[in-house]
Amino acid sequence: MNDFDFVKSSYSSGSGECVEVALGIPHVVAVRDSKDSDGPILRLAATTWARFTASLG
């Protein structure tokens, strides 16, 4: 069991193919595949996540 509270992206398609992101742990952003909630979790430094999302715009 993990301590993350995952939320599905608002950009998720109707078939649920998207990522889920959890922001509940200080300084960490967790990302997982919404189709495989028991699968691996990618843990990123919050600063890394911020740079990644800023590069998308």
C-alpha positions in Angstrom: 0.0 0.0 0.0 1.3 3.5 -0.8 0.6 6.8 0.8 -0.4 8.5 -2.5 -3.9 9.8 -3.3 -4.0 9.5 -7.1 -6.2 11.7 -9.3 -6.9 11.0 -12.9 -6.0 13.7 -15.4 -8.9 15.9 -16.6 -7.6 15.2 -20.1 -8.3 11.5 -19.7 -10.1 10.0 -22.7 -13.5 8.3 -22.3 -11.8 4.9 -22.2 -9.7 5.9 -19.3 -6.4 5.9 -21.1 -4.3 8.4 -19.2 -2.0 8.9 -16.3 -2.9 9.5 -12.7 -0.9 11.9 -10.5 -0.6 12.1 -6.8 0.7 15.2 -5.0 0.1 14.3 -1.3 3.7 13.7 -0.2 5.9 16.7 0.3 8.5 17.3 -2.4 7.3 14.2 -4.4 5.0 13.8 -7.3 3.9 10.2 -8.1 2.7 9.2 -11.6 1.1 5.9 -12.7 -0.8 4.4 -15.6 -4.5 4.7 -15.0 -5.1 1.3 -16.6 -2.8 -0.4 -14.2 -3.4 0.9 -10.7 -1.4 -2.0 -9.2 1.5 -1.4 -11.5 4.7 0.6 -11.0 4.7 4.1 -9.6 7.1 6.7 -11.0 8.2 9.0 -8.2 9.6 12.4 -9.2 11.0 15.4 -7.3 8.4 18.1 -7.3 10.9 20.4 -9.1 11.4 17.9 -11.9 7.6 17.5 -12.3 7.3 21.3 -12.5 10.0 21.6 -15.2 8.4 18.7 -17.1 4.9 20.2 -17.1 6.2 23.7 -17.9 7.9 22.3 -21.0 4.5 21.0 -22.3 3.0 24.5 -22.7 
